[in-house]
Amino acid sequence: MTEDEEKAAFAALLIKSPDKGPDGAFKIALGLFGSDTAKALKVSYQWPTDPVVQAEITRLKSTGEDLQLLPSKTELAQDIWNKMQVVYVNAEDYVKLAKLYAEVMGMIQKQAPAPTANIVVANKVMVVKDYGTNDQWEAAAERQQRALTNGEFTNH
């Protein structure tokens, strides 16, 4: 493997690593170079800012390949599960991790939001005025209706 290929691999692992500090870079370098701790130490301090590594990181992010480096659902669930198994996790943290694990695994059914109803009430009110006798009232109602149909809106 050429040095540029090693730098490309280092860049991909650097994106994937949750530990972005020098310790994370050192762990990545140890993974790449095995027992050559001297080279791993040198790489962990020099390569994170190396132009070739930075260019590869930019390329991976611009093409969306960095998303493929993120953990899958199974890997995430396994990581949460492993943290739950740690002896020194207190009860409150365990419950939070267990809930997170259950959500990731789809064990918690989310309730559907309550349906909302948009109710529009448009009451139409007809005001009937007393115009006296039947004949008077009928004549007045006819005048009023004729005026309304002709667009004459008055409050008589």
Secondary structure, DSSP 8 states (H G I E B T S, - for coil): --HHHHHHHHHHHHHH-S--SHHHHHHHHHHHHTT-HHHHHHHHHHGGG-HHHHHHHHHHHHHTHHHHTS--HHHHHHHHHHHHT-TT--HHHHHHHHHHHHHHTT-S-----------------------SSHHHHHHHHHHHHHHHHTT-----
